[in-house]
């Protein structure tokens, strides 16, 4: 199964106040990092892709993901810091929905606190070892570490039959 960052928008929204102390955050686990088959034009073979992380908050599964680009060999950054995708509806201290700008800041706090550059580095290492051979564009970190996340209480969206 493959999941991309943009798909998190279709998950049931979950209102959550991001604690100021990241030590109080739930443990986010790396789900996958995807490396695009298409290198960035005019950038000397530098790579791009996306990464997805999940955590259990209360009775719900929340996801956060974003696209990344390689600035130079081994240096990765968010492709667009204003576009971190999540199903979290961030709340302020009064438990009201955050403004769009504050929600962008909260999403970036999550992204920057996670060890996602390590995940990208490992995905690229796997890709480089198998280059020339048919490869999957997806690298899941911790293949020996089984992570079981409970099903959310709210139903997952179901695609309507066409």
ROBADO-908440 format. One record per atom (N, C-alpha, C): residue number from 1; residue in three letters; x, y, z. Coordinates in nm, 2 decimals. Layout:
N
LOTI, num, residuo, u, v, w
LOTI, NUM, ALA, X, Y, Z
...
REM end
This chain:
162
LOTI, num, residuo, u, v, w
LOTI, 1, UNK, 0.09, -0.12, 0.00
LOTI, 1, UNK, 0.00, 0.00, 0.00
LOTI, 1, UNK, 0.09, 0.12, 0.00
LOTI, 2, UNK, 0.05, 0.22, -0.08
LOTI, 2, UNK, 0.13, 0.34, -0.09
LOTI, 2, UNK, 0.04, 0.46, -0.05
LOTI, 3, UNK, 0.09, 0.56, 0.02
LOTI, 3, UNK, 0.02, 0.68, 0.05
LOTI, 3, UNK, 0.11, 0.80, 0.03
LOTI, 4, UNK, 0.05, 0.90, -0.03
LOTI, 4, UNK, 0.12, 1.02, -0.06
LOTI, 4, UNK, 0.07, 1.13, 0.02
LOTI, 5, UNK, 0.16, 1.23, 0.04
LOTI, 5, UNK, 0.12, 1.34, 0.13
LOTI, 5, UNK, -0.01, 1.41, 0.10
LOTI, 6, UNK, -0.04, 1.43, -0.03
LOTI, 6, UNK, -0.16, 1.50, -0.07
LOTI, 6, UNK, -0.28, 1.42, -0.03
LOTI, 7, UNK, -0.27, 1.29, -0.01
LOTI, 7, UNK, -0.39, 1.21, 0.02
LOTI, 7, UNK, -0.44, 1.24, 0.17
LOTI, 8, UNK, -0.36, 1.29, 0.25
LOTI, 8, UNK, -0.40, 1.32, 0.39
LOTI, 8, UNK, -0.52, 1.42, 0.40
LOTI, 9, UNK, -0.53, 1.50, 0.29
LOTI, 9, UNK, -0.65, 1.59, 0.29
LOTI, 9, UNK, -0.78, 1.52, 0.29
LOTI, 10, UNK, -0.79, 1.40, 0.25
LOTI, 10, UNK, -0.91, 1.33, 0.24
LOTI, 10, UNK, -0.94, 1.25, 0.37
LOTI, 11, UNK, -0.85, 1.25, 0.46
LOTI, 11, UNK, -0.88, 1.18, 0.59
LOTI, 11, UNK, -0.97, 1.26, 0.68
LOTI, 12, UNK, -1.04, 1.20, 0.77
LOTI, 12, UNK, -1.13, 1.27, 0.86
LOTI, 12, UNK, -1.05, 1.38, 0.93
LOTI, 13, UNK, -1.10, 1.50, 0.94
LOTI, 13, UNK, -1.03, 1.61, 1.01
LOTI, 13, UNK, -1.03, 1.58, 1.16
LOTI, 14, UNK, -0.92, 1.62, 1.23
LOTI, 14, UNK, -0.92, 1.60, 1.37
LOTI, 14, UNK, -0.87, 1.73, 1.44
LOTI, 15, UNK, -0.96, 1.79, 1.52
LOTI, 15, UNK, -0.92, 1.92, 1.59
LOTI, 15, UNK, -0.82, 1.89, 1.70
LOTI, 16, UNK, -0.71, 1.96, 1.70
LOTI, 16, UNK, -0.61, 1.93, 1.80
LOTI, 16, UNK, -0.53, 2.05, 1.83
LOTI, 17, UNK, -0.50, 2.08, 1.96
LOTI, 17, UNK, -0.41, 2.19, 2.00
LOTI, 17, UNK, -0.27, 2.13, 2.02
LOTI, 18, UNK, -0.18, 2.17, 1.94
LOTI, 18, UNK, -0.05, 2.12, 1.94
LOTI, 18, UNK, 0.02, 2.18, 2.07
LOTI, 19, UNK, 0.06, 2.09, 2.16
LOTI, 19, UNK, 0.13, 2.14, 2.28
LOTI, 19, UNK, 0.25, 2.22, 2.25
LOTI, 20, UNK, 0.28, 2.32, 2.33
LOTI, 20, UNK, 0.40, 2.40, 2.31
LOTI, 20, UNK, 0.53, 2.31, 2.33
LOTI, 21, UNK, 0.52, 2.22, 2.42
LOTI, 21, UNK, 0.64, 2.14, 2.45
LOTI, 21, UNK, 0.63, 2.01, 2.36
LOTI, 22, UNK, 0.72, 2.00, 2.27
LOTI, 22, UNK, 0.72, 1.88, 2.18
LOTI, 22, UNK, 0.74, 1.75, 2.25
LOTI, 23, UNK, 0.78, 1.75, 2.38
LOTI, 23, UNK, 0.79, 1.63, 2.46
LOTI, 23, UNK, 0.65, 1.58, 2.50
LOTI, 24, UNK, 0.55, 1.66, 2.48
LOTI, 24, UNK, 0.41, 1.62, 2.51
LOTI, 24, UNK, 0.34, 1.57, 2.38
LOTI, 25, UNK, 0.40, 1.58, 2.27
LOTI, 25, UNK, 0.34, 1.53, 2.15
LOTI, 25, UNK, 0.34, 1.38, 2.14
LOTI, 26, UNK, 0.24, 1.32, 2.07
LOTI, 26, UNK, 0.24, 1.18, 2.06
LOTI, 26, UNK, 0.36, 1.14, 1.97
LOTI, 27, UNK, 0.40, 1.01, 1.97
LOTI, 27, UNK, 0.51, 0.97, 1.89
LOTI, 27, UNK, 0.46, 0.95, 1.74
LOTI, 28, UNK, 0.52, 1.03, 1.66
LOTI, 28, UNK, 0.50, 1.02, 1.51
LOTI, 28, UNK, 0.59, 0.92, 1.45
LOTI, 29, UNK, 0.53, 0.83, 1.37
LOTI, 29, UNK, 0.61, 0.72, 1.31
LOTI, 29, UNK, 0.61, 0.75, 1.16
LOTI, 30, UNK, 0.73, 0.72, 1.10
LOTI, 30, UNK, 0.75, 0.73, 0.96
LOTI, 30, UNK, 0.67, 0.63, 0.89
LOTI, 31, UNK, 0.59, 0.67, 0.79
LOTI, 31, UNK, 0.51, 0.57, 0.72
LOTI, 31, UNK, 0.58, 0.54, 0.59
LOTI, 32, UNK, 0.62, 0.64, 0.51
LOTI, 32, UNK, 0.70, 0.62, 0.39
LOTI, 32, UNK, 0.75, 0.75, 0.34
LOTI, 33, UNK, 0.86, 0.73, 0.26
LOTI, 33, UNK, 0.92, 0.84, 0.19
LOTI, 33, UNK, 0.92, 0.80, 0.04
LOTI, 34, UNK, 0.87, 0.88, -0.05
LOTI, 34, UNK, 0.87, 0.85, -0.19
LOTI, 34, UNK, 0.97, 0.93, -0.26
LOTI, 35, UNK, 1.05, 0.87, -0.35
LOTI, 35, UNK, 1.14, 0.94, -0.43
LOTI, 35, UNK, 1.09, 0.95, -0.57
LOTI, 36, UNK, 1.07, 1.07, -0.63
LOTI, 36, UNK, 1.01, 1.08, -0.76
LOTI, 36, UNK, 1.11, 1.02, -0.87
LOTI, 37, UNK, 1.05, 0.96, -0.97
LOTI, 37, UNK, 1.13, 0.91, -1.08
LOTI, 37, UNK, 1.18, 1.02, -1.17
LOTI, 38, UNK, 1.13, 1.14, -1.15
LOTI, 38, UNK, 1.16, 1.26, -1.23
LOTI, 38, UNK, 1.25, 1.35, -1.15
LOTI, 39, UNK, 1.38, 1.37, -1.20
LOTI, 39, UNK, 1.47, 1.46, -1.13
LOTI, 39, UNK, 1.42, 1.60, -1.17
LOTI, 40, UNK, 1.46, 1.70, -1.08
LOTI, 40, UNK, 1.42, 1.84, -1.11
LOTI, 40, UNK, 1.49, 1.89, -1.23
LOTI, 41, UNK, 1.42, 1.95, -1.32
LOTI, 41, UNK, 1.48, 2.00, -1.44
LOTI, 41, UNK, 1.59, 2.11, -1.41
LOTI, 42, UNK, 1.70, 2.10, -1.48
LOTI, 42, UNK, 1.81, 2.20, -1.47
LOTI, 42, UNK, 1.88, 2.20, -1.33
LOTI, 43, UNK, 1.86, 2.09, -1.26
LOTI, 43, UNK, 1.92, 2.09, -1.12
LOTI, 43, UNK, 2.02, 1.97, -1.11
LOTI, 44, UNK, 2.08, 1.93, -1.22
LOTI, 44, UNK, 2.19, 1.83, -1.21
LOTI, 44, UNK, 2.15, 1.70, -1.14
LOTI, 45, UNK, 2.03, 1.65, -1.17
LOTI, 45, UNK, 2.00, 1.52, -1.11
LOTI, 45, UNK, 1.96, 1.52, -0.96
LOTI, 46, UNK, 1.93, 1.64, -0.91
LOTI, 46, UNK, 1.89, 1.65, -0.77
LOTI, 46, UNK, 1.75, 1.59, -0.76
LOTI, 47, UNK, 1.72, 1.52, -0.65
LOTI, 47, UNK, 1.59, 1.45, -0.64
LOTI, 47, UNK, 1.48, 1.53, -0.57
LOTI, 48, UNK, 1.36, 1.47, -0.57
LOTI, 48, UNK, 1.25, 1.53, -0.50
LOTI, 48, UNK, 1.15, 1.41, -0.47
LOTI, 49, UNK, 1.06, 1.44, -0.38
LOTI, 49, UNK, 0.96, 1.34, -0.34
LOTI, 49, UNK, 0.87, 1.39, -0.23
LOTI, 50, UNK, 0.81, 1.29, -0.16
LOTI, 50, UNK, 0.73, 1.33, -0.04
LOTI, 50, UNK, 0.75, 1.23, 0.07
LOTI, 51, UNK, 0.71, 1.27, 0.19
LOTI, 51, UNK, 0.72, 1.19, 0.30
LOTI, 51, UNK, 0.59, 1.20, 0.39
LOTI, 52, UNK, 0.56, 1.09, 0.45
LOTI, 52, UNK, 0.43, 1.09, 0.53
LOTI, 52, UNK, 0.47, 1.03, 0.67
LOTI, 53, UNK, 0.41, 1.09, 0.77
LOTI, 53, UNK, 0.42, 1.05, 0.91
LOTI, 53, UNK, 0.29, 1.04, 0.98
LOTI, 54, UNK, 0.27, 0.95, 1.08
LOTI, 54, UNK, 0.14, 0.94, 1.15
LOTI, 54, UNK, 0.16, 0.93, 1.30
LOTI, 55, UNK, 0.06, 0.96, 1.37
LOTI, 55, UNK, 0.05, 0.94, 1.51
LOTI, 55, UNK, -0.09, 0.92, 1.56
LOTI, 56, UNK, -0.10, 0.87, 1.68
LOTI, 56, UNK, -0.24, 0.85, 1.74
LOTI, 56, UNK, -0.25, 0.97, 1.83
LOTI, 57, UNK, -0.36, 1.05, 1.81
LOTI, 57, UNK, -0.39, 1.15, 1.91
LOTI, 57, UNK, -0.54, 1.12, 1.95
LOTI, 58, UNK, -0.55, 1.10, 2.08
LOTI, 58, UNK, -0.68, 1.06, 2.13
LOTI, 58, UNK, -0.72, 0.93, 2.06
LOTI, 59, UNK, -0.84, 0.92, 2.01
LOTI, 59, UNK, -0.88, 0.80, 1.94
LOTI, 59, UNK, -0.86, 0.81, 1.79
LOTI, 60, UNK, -0.79, 0.91, 1.74
LOTI, 60, UNK, -0.78, 0.93, 1.60
LOTI, 60, UNK, -0.63, 0.91, 1.55
LOTI, 61, UNK, -0.62, 0.88, 1.43
LOTI, 61, UNK, -0.49, 0.88, 1.36
LOTI, 61, UNK, -0.48, 1.01, 1.28
LOTI, 62, UNK, -0.37, 1.08, 1.31
LOTI, 62, UNK, -0.34, 1.20, 1.24
LOTI, 62, UNK, -0.22, 1.17, 1.15
LOTI, 63, UNK, -0.22, 1.24, 1.04
LOTI, 63, UNK, -0.11, 1.23, 0.94
LOTI, 63, UNK, -0.06, 1.36, 0.91
LOTI, 64, UNK, 0.07, 1.37, 0.88
LOTI, 64, UNK, 0.13, 1.49, 0.83
LOTI, 64, UNK, 0.23, 1.45, 0.72
LOTI, 65, UNK, 0.23, 1.53, 0.61
LOTI, 65, UNK, 0.32, 1.50, 0.50
LOTI, 65, UNK, 0.35, 1.62, 0.42
LOTI, 66, UNK, 0.45, 1.61, 0.34
LOTI, 66, UNK, 0.49, 1.72, 0.26
LOTI, 66, UNK, 0.58, 1.67, 0.15
LOTI, 67, UNK, 0.60, 1.76, 0.05
LOTI, 67, UNK, 0.69, 1.73, -0.06
LOTI, 67, UNK, 0.83, 1.79, -0.02
LOTI, 68, UNK, 0.93, 1.72, -0.06
LOTI, 68, UNK, 1.07, 1.77, -0.03
LOTI, 68, UNK, 1.15, 1.78, -0.16
LOTI, 69, UNK, 1.25, 1.86, -0.15
LOTI, 69, UNK, 1.35, 1.87, -0.27
LOTI, 69, UNK, 1.49, 1.87, -0.21
LOTI, 70, UNK, 1.58, 1.83, -0.30
LOTI, 70, UNK, 1.72, 1.82, -0.26
LOTI, 70, UNK, 1.78, 1.96, -0.31
LOTI, 71, UNK, 1.82, 2.04, -0.21
LOTI, 71, UNK, 1.88, 2.17, -0.24
LOTI, 71, UNK, 2.01, 2.15, -0.31
LOTI, 72, UNK, 2.10, 2.07, -0.25
LOTI, 72, UNK, 2.22, 2.02, -0.31
LOTI, 72, UNK, 2.24, 1.88, -0.25
LOTI, 73, UNK, 2.34, 1.81, -0.31
LOTI, 73, UNK, 2.35, 1.67, -0.26
LOTI, 73, UNK, 2.35, 1.65, -0.11
LOTI, 74, UNK, 2.25, 1.58, -0.06
LOTI, 74, UNK, 2.25, 1.55, 0.08
LOTI, 74, UNK, 2.18, 1.65, 0.17
LOTI, 75, UNK, 2.14, 1.76, 0.11
LOTI, 75, UNK, 2.07, 1.87, 0.18
LOTI, 75, UNK, 1.93, 1.88, 0.13
LOTI, 76, UNK, 1.83, 1.85, 0.22
LOTI, 76, UNK, 1.69, 1.85, 0.19
LOTI, 76, UNK, 1.61, 1.96, 0.25
LOTI, 77, UNK, 1.51, 2.00, 0.19
LOTI, 77, UNK, 1.42, 2.11, 0.24
LOTI, 77, UNK, 1.28, 2.08, 0.20
LOTI, 78, UNK, 1.19, 2.14, 0.27
LOTI, 78, UNK, 1.05, 2.13, 0.23
LOTI, 78, UNK, 1.03, 2.21, 0.10
LOTI, 79, UNK, 0.96, 2.14, 0.00
LOTI, 79, UNK, 0.94, 2.21, -0.13
LOTI, 79, UNK, 0.87, 2.34, -0.11
LOTI, 80, UNK, 0.76, 2.34, -0.03
LOTI, 80, UNK, 0.68, 2.46, -0.01
LOTI, 80, UNK, 0.64, 2.45, 0.14
LOTI, 81, UNK, 0.71, 2.53, 0.23
LOTI, 81, UNK, 0.67, 2.53, 0.37
LOTI, 81, UNK, 0.53, 2.57, 0.40
LOTI, 82, UNK, 0.47, 2.64, 0.30
LOTI, 82, UNK, 0.33, 2.68, 0.32
LOTI, 82, UNK, 0.23, 2.57, 0.29
LOTI, 83, UNK, 0.28, 2.45, 0.24
LOTI, 83, UNK, 0.20, 2.34, 0.20
LOTI, 83, UNK, 0.24, 2.21, 0.27
LOTI, 84, UNK, 0.22, 2.21, 0.40
LOTI, 84, UNK, 0.24, 2.08, 0.47
LOTI, 84, UNK, 0.10, 2.03, 0.49
LOTI, 85, UNK, 0.08, 1.91, 0.44
LOTI, 85, UNK, -0.06, 1.85, 0.43
LOTI, 85, UNK, -0.08, 1.77, 0.56
LOTI, 86, UNK, -0.20, 1.79, 0.61
LOTI, 86, UNK, -0.24, 1.71, 0.73
LOTI, 86, UNK, -0.39, 1.71, 0.75
LOTI, 87, UNK, -0.44, 1.61, 0.82
LOTI, 87, UNK, -0.58, 1.61, 0.86
LOTI, 87, UNK, -0.61, 1.68, 0.99
LOTI, 88, UNK, -0.51, 1.74, 1.05
LOTI, 88, UNK, -0.52, 1.81, 1.18
LOTI, 88, UNK, -0.58, 1.95, 1.15
LOTI, 89, UNK, -0.68, 1.98, 1.23
LOTI, 89, UNK, -0.73, 2.12, 1.23
LOTI, 89, UNK, -0.68, 2.18, 1.36
LOTI, 90, UNK, -0.57, 2.26, 1.34
LOTI, 90, UNK, -0.50, 2.31, 1.46
LOTI, 90, UNK, -0.59, 2.41, 1.54
LOTI, 91, UNK, -0.58, 2.39, 1.67
LOTI, 91, UNK, -0.66, 2.48, 1.76
LOTI, 91, UNK, -0.57, 2.57, 1.84
LOTI, 92, UNK, -0.62, 2.69, 1.87
LOTI, 92, UNK, -0.53, 2.78, 1.95
LOTI, 92, UNK, -0.55, 2.75, 2.10
LOTI, 93, UNK, -0.50, 2.83, 2.19
LOTI, 93, UNK, -0.50, 2.81, 2.33
LOTI, 93, UNK, -0.65, 2.81, 2.39
LOTI, 94, UNK, -0.74, 2.88, 2.32
LOTI, 94, UNK, -0.88, 2.89, 2.36
LOTI, 94, UNK, -0.96, 2.78, 2.29
LOTI, 95, UNK, -0.89, 2.69, 2.22
LOTI, 95, UNK, -0.95, 2.57, 2.15
LOTI, 95, UNK, -1.04, 2.62, 2.03
LOTI, 96, UNK, -1.01, 2.74, 1.98
LOTI, 96, UNK, -1.08, 2.78, 1.86
LOTI, 96, UNK, -0.99, 2.75, 1.74
LOTI, 97, UNK, -1.04, 2.73, 1.62
LOTI, 97, UNK, -0.95, 2.70, 1.51
LOTI, 97, UNK, -0.85, 2.81, 1.49
LOTI, 98, UNK, -0.72, 2.77, 1.46
LOTI, 98, UNK, -0.62, 2.87, 1.44
LOTI, 98, UNK, -0.64, 2.94, 1.30
LOTI, 99, UNK, -0.59, 3.06, 1.29
LOTI, 99, UNK, -0.60, 3.13, 1.16
LOTI, 99, UNK, -0.51, 3.05, 1.06
LOTI, 100, UNK, -0.53, 3.07, 0.93
LOTI, 100, UNK, -0.46, 3.00, 0.83
LOTI, 100, UNK, -0.31, 3.01, 0.85
LOTI, 101, UNK, -0.26, 3.13, 0.88
LOTI, 101, UNK, -0.12, 3.16, 0.90
LOTI, 101, UNK, -0.06, 3.08, 1.02
LOTI, 102, UNK, -0.14, 3.08, 1.14
LOTI, 102, UNK, -0.10, 3.01, 1.26
LOTI, 102, UNK, -0.10, 2.86, 1.23
LOTI, 103, UNK, -0.19, 2.81, 1.16
LOTI, 103, UNK, -0.20, 2.67, 1.12
LOTI, 103, UNK, -0.08, 2.63, 1.04
LOTI, 104, UNK, -0.03, 2.71, 0.95
LOTI, 104, UNK, 0.09, 2.69, 0.87
LOTI, 104, UNK, 0.21, 2.68, 0.96
LOTI, 105, UNK, 0.22, 2.77, 1.06
LOTI, 105, UNK, 0.33, 2.76, 1.15
LOTI, 105, UNK, 0.32, 2.64, 1.24
LOTI, 106, UNK, 0.21, 2.59, 1.28
LOTI, 106, UNK, 0.19, 2.47, 1.36
LOTI, 106, UNK, 0.23, 2.35, 1.28
LOTI, 107, UNK, 0.19, 2.34, 1.15
LOTI, 107, UNK, 0.23, 2.23, 1.07
LOTI, 107, UNK, 0.38, 2.23, 1.04
LOTI, 108, UNK, 0.44, 2.34, 1.03
LOTI, 108, UNK, 0.58, 2.35, 1.01
LOTI, 108, UNK, 0.66, 2.31, 1.13
LOTI, 109, UNK, 0.60, 2.34, 1.25
LOTI, 109, UNK, 0.67, 2.30, 1.38
LOTI, 109, UNK, 0.67, 2.14, 1.38
LOTI, 110, UNK, 0.56, 2.08, 1.34
LOTI, 110, UNK, 0.56, 1.93, 1.33
LOTI, 110, UNK, 0.67, 1.88, 1.23
LOTI, 111, UNK, 0.67, 1.94, 1.11
LOTI, 111, UNK, 0.76, 1.89, 1.01
LOTI, 111, UNK, 0.90, 1.91, 1.05
LOTI, 112, UNK, 0.94, 2.02, 1.11
LOTI, 112, UNK, 1.07, 2.04, 1.15
LOTI, 112, UNK, 1.12, 1.97, 1.27
LOTI, 113, UNK, 1.02, 1.92, 1.35
LOTI, 113, UNK, 1.06, 1.84, 1.47
LOTI, 113, UNK, 1.08, 1.69, 1.44
LOTI, 114, UNK, 1.04, 1.65, 1.32
LOTI, 114, UNK, 1.05, 1.50, 1.29
LOTI, 114, UNK, 1.18, 1.48, 1.22
LOTI, 115, UNK, 1.24, 1.36, 1.23
LOTI, 115, UNK, 1.37, 1.33, 1.17
LOTI, 115, UNK, 1.35, 1.29, 1.02
LOTI, 116, UNK, 1.28, 1.37, 0.94
LOTI, 116, UNK, 1.24, 1.33, 0.81
LOTI, 116, UNK, 1.36, 1.34, 0.71
LOTI, 117, UNK, 1.46, 1.42, 0.74
LOTI, 117, UNK, 1.58, 1.42, 0.65
LOTI, 117, UNK, 1.65, 1.28, 0.65
LOTI, 118, UNK, 1.65, 1.22, 0.77
LOTI, 118, UNK, 1.71, 1.09, 0.78
LOTI, 118, UNK, 1.63, 0.99, 0.70
LOTI, 119, UNK, 1.50, 1.00, 0.70
LOTI, 119, UNK, 1.42, 0.91, 0.62
LOTI, 119, UNK, 1.44, 0.93, 0.47
LOTI, 120, UNK, 1.46, 1.06, 0.43
LOTI, 120, UNK, 1.49, 1.08, 0.29
LOTI, 120, UNK, 1.63, 1.03, 0.25
LOTI, 121, UNK, 1.73, 1.05, 0.34
LOTI, 121, UNK, 1.86, 1.00, 0.31
LOTI, 121, UNK, 1.86, 0.85, 0.30
LOTI, 122, UNK, 1.78, 0.78, 0.38
LOTI, 122, UNK, 1.78, 0.63, 0.37
LOTI, 122, UNK, 1.70, 0.59, 0.25
LOTI, 123, UNK, 1.60, 0.66, 0.21
LOTI, 123, UNK, 1.52, 0.63, 0.09
LOTI, 123, UNK, 1.62, 0.64, -0.03
LOTI, 124, UNK, 1.69, 0.75, -0.04
LOTI, 124, UNK, 1.79, 0.77, -0.15
LOTI, 124, UNK, 1.90, 0.66, -0.15
LOTI, 125, UNK, 1.94, 0.62, -0.03
LOTI, 125, UNK, 2.05, 0.52, -0.02
LOTI, 125, UNK, 2.00, 0.39, -0.08
LOTI, 126, UNK, 1.87, 0.35, -0.04
LOTI, 126, UNK, 1.81, 0.23, -0.10
LOTI, 126, UNK, 1.80, 0.24, -0.25
LOTI, 127, UNK, 1.75, 0.36, -0.29
LOTI, 127, UNK, 1.74, 0.38, -0.44
LOTI, 127, UNK, 1.87, 0.37, -0.51
LOTI, 128, UNK, 1.97, 0.43, -0.45
LOTI, 128, UNK, 2.11, 0.43, -0.52
LOTI, 128, UNK, 2.16, 0.29, -0.53
LOTI, 129, UNK, 2.14, 0.20, -0.43
LOTI, 129, UNK, 2.19, 0.06, -0.43
LOTI, 129, UNK, 2.12, -0.02, -0.54
LOTI, 130, UNK, 2.00, 0.02, -0.57
LOTI, 130, UNK, 1.93, -0.07, -0.67
LOTI, 130, UNK, 1.91, 0.01, -0.80
LOTI, 131, UNK, 1.97, 0.12, -0.82
LOTI, 131, UNK, 1.96, 0.19, -0.95
LOTI, 131, UNK, 2.00, 0.10, -1.06
LOTI, 132, UNK, 1.93, 0.11, -1.17
LOTI, 132, UNK, 1.96, 0.02, -1.28
LOTI, 132, UNK, 1.87, -0.10, -1.28
LOTI, 133, UNK, 1.83, -0.14, -1.17
LOTI, 133, UNK, 1.74, -0.25, -1.15
LOTI, 133, UNK, 1.60, -0.20, -1.13
LOTI, 134, UNK, 1.50, -0.27, -1.16
LOTI, 134, UNK, 1.36, -0.22, -1.14
LOTI, 134, UNK, 1.35, -0.20, -0.99
LOTI, 135, UNK, 1.30, -0.08, -0.95
LOTI, 135, UNK, 1.29, -0.04, -0.81
LOTI, 135, UNK, 1.15, 0.01, -0.78
LOTI, 136, UNK, 1.11, 0.00, -0.66
LOTI, 136, UNK, 0.99, 0.07, -0.62
LOTI, 136, UNK, 1.03, 0.21, -0.58
LOTI, 137, UNK, 0.94, 0.30, -0.60
LOTI, 137, UNK, 0.97, 0.44, -0.57
LOTI, 137, UNK, 0.94, 0.47, -0.42
LOTI, 138, UNK, 0.91, 0.37, -0.34
LOTI, 138, UNK, 0.88, 0.40, -0.20
LOTI, 138, UNK, 0.98, 0.33, -0.11
LOTI, 139, UNK, 1.01, 0.40, 0.00
LOTI, 139, UNK, 1.10, 0.34, 0.10
LOTI, 139, UNK, 1.03, 0.35, 0.23
LOTI, 140, UNK, 1.00, 0.24, 0.29
LOTI, 140, UNK, 0.95, 0.24, 0.43
LOTI, 140, UNK, 1.06, 0.22, 0.53
LOTI, 141, UNK, 1.07, 0.32, 0.62
LOTI, 141, UNK, 1.17, 0.31, 0.73
LOTI, 141, UNK, 1.13, 0.20, 0.82
LOTI, 142, UNK, 1.22, 0.14, 0.89
LOTI, 142, UNK, 1.20, 0.05, 1.00
LOTI, 142, UNK, 1.12, -0.07, 0.95
LOTI, 143, UNK, 1.16, -0.14, 0.85
LOTI, 143, UNK, 1.08, -0.26, 0.80
LOTI, 143, UNK, 1.07, -0.37, 0.90
LOTI, 144, UNK, 1.16, -0.38, 1.00
LOTI, 144, UNK, 1.14, -0.48, 1.10
LOTI, 144, UNK, 1.06, -0.44, 1.22
LOTI, 145, UNK, 1.03, -0.31, 1.22
LOTI, 145, UNK, 0.96, -0.25, 1.34
LOTI, 145, UNK, 0.81, -0.24, 1.30
LOTI, 146, UNK, 0.73, -0.34, 1.34
LOTI, 146, UNK, 0.59, -0.34, 1.31
LOTI, 146, UNK, 0.52, -0.23, 1.40
LOTI, 147, UNK, 0.45, -0.14, 1.33
LOTI, 147, UNK, 0.38, -0.04, 1.40
LOTI, 147, UNK, 0.23, -0.06, 1.37
LOTI, 148, UNK, 0.16, -0.08, 1.48
LOTI, 148, UNK, 0.02, -0.11, 1.46
LOTI, 148, UNK, -0.06, 0.01, 1.52
LOTI, 149, UNK, -0.13, 0.08, 1.43
LOTI, 149, UNK, -0.20, 0.20, 1.48
LOTI, 149, UNK, -0.35, 0.16, 1.48
LOTI, 150, UNK, -0.42, 0.19, 1.58
LOTI, 150, UNK, -0.56, 0.15, 1.59
LOTI, 150, UNK, -0.65, 0.22, 1.48
LOTI, 151, UNK, -0.76, 0.16, 1.45
LOTI, 151, UNK, -0.85, 0.22, 1.35
LOTI, 151, UNK, -0.91, 0.34, 1.41
LOTI, 152, UNK, -0.93, 0.45, 1.33
LOTI, 152, UNK, -1.00, 0.57, 1.39
LOTI, 152, UNK, -1.14, 0.54, 1.42
LOTI, 153, UNK, -1.20, 0.62, 1.51
LOTI, 153, UNK, -1.34, 0.60, 1.55
LOTI, 153, UNK, -1.43, 0.65, 1.44
LOTI, 154, UNK, -1.39, 0.76, 1.37
LOTI, 154, UNK, -1.47, 0.81, 1.26
LOTI, 154, UNK, -1.44, 0.72, 1.14
LOTI, 155, UNK, -1.54, 0.71, 1.05
LOTI, 155, UNK, -1.52, 0.62, 0.93
LOTI, 155, UNK, -1.42, 0.69, 0.83
LOTI, 156, UNK, -1.35, 0.61, 0.77
LOTI, 156, UNK, -1.26, 0.66, 0.66
LOTI, 156, UNK, -1.34, 0.69, 0.54
LOTI, 157, UNK, -1.30, 0.79, 0.47
LOTI, 157, UNK, -1.38, 0.83, 0.35
LOTI, 157, UNK, -1.37, 0.71, 0.24
LOTI, 158, UNK, -1.48, 0.69, 0.18
LOTI, 158, UNK, -1.49, 0.58, 0.08
LOTI, 158, UNK, -1.52, 0.65, -0.05
LOTI, 159, UNK, -1.44, 0.61, -0.15
LOTI, 159, UNK, -1.45, 0.67, -0.29
LOTI, 159, UNK, -1.59, 0.62, -0.34
LOTI, 160, UNK, -1.66, 0.72, -0.40
LOTI, 160, UNK, -1.79, 0.68, -0.46
LOTI, 160, UNK, -1.76, 0.61, -0.59
LOTI, 161, UNK, -1.84, 0.51, -0.62
LOTI, 161, UNK, -1.83, 0.43, -0.75
LOTI, 161, UNK, -1.87, 0.52, -0.86
LOTI, 162, UNK, -1.79, 0.52, -0.96
LOTI, 162, UNK, -1.81, 0.60, -1.08
LOTI, 162, UNK, -1.92, 0.54, -1.17
REM end
